[in-house]
Amino acid sequence: MTEGQRDAPDHPEAERYYAQYASLEAGEGNSSEAALQAAINEGARQSWKLVGVTQDPTSDGVILVWDTSGFFSG
């Protein structure tokens, strides 16, 4: 989560689960795989567990759903 996402007034405060948008639009020198990997790495650095991924129907991106505090085995 970027600093802007944390402070954005139109986004509710995340409790246990956090939905993160990841753009998969390829830009200059960036592939969609690199953008997705960066989003996954960001969640992993915070010790979050990825529990779901869905394609955003309105854009070229995906929504990653993270469990930010719960116990997860598997």
C-alpha positions, 0 to 999 in steps of 0.5 A: 500500500502506498502512502497515498492509498493510506491517506486517501479519504475515499478509501475506508480504513482496512481492517483484516482484509485489504483490497489492492488494485494493481495496474497491468498496463505495460508501460515504458520498460515495465511489463504487466508481470513486473507490475504484478510482482511488485504488488505481490512483493509489497504485500509480502514485505508487510507479512500479508497473506494473499487470499484472492485475485480478481480481474478489474472489469473496468480496467487493465488491472487486477484486485489483490485481496490480502489478509493483513492480520489473520492466521493462515495455514496452507 
